[in-house]
Amino acid sequence: MNWDQIAGRWTEFKGKVRERWGKLTDDDLDTIAGRKDKLIGILQQRYGWAREHVQLQIADFEDSLRAFATKLSGYGDEPDAADEDQAGSPEAMPSQPLHPRRR
């Protein structure tokens, strides 16, 4: 997910930003208002990080949102090799039927 998409859906993503950087206040989030440059400045101020570190943090955040959005959209539902290895294991099987029979 690129920053233009995040900025356009800022009200949806404010909670994710708050989860990621808990020192941000509601006023900070309102000031940022989806603007990446404002987020960079406020993160530098709140955490005392160098600009380069903040940019790495934001890039990682964008990647996590991309994965989150992909999961929500239904893409990426294909099992990977690790899922296939676990599919038949007892740990992967529910202990109770998903839909119990009614009598």
Secondary structure, DSSP 8 states (H G I E B T S, - for coil): --HHHHHHTHHHHHHHHHHH-TT--HHHHHHHTT-HHHHHHHHHHHH---HHHHHHHHHHHHHHHHHHHHHHHTTT-S--HHHHHHTTSGGGS-SS-SS----
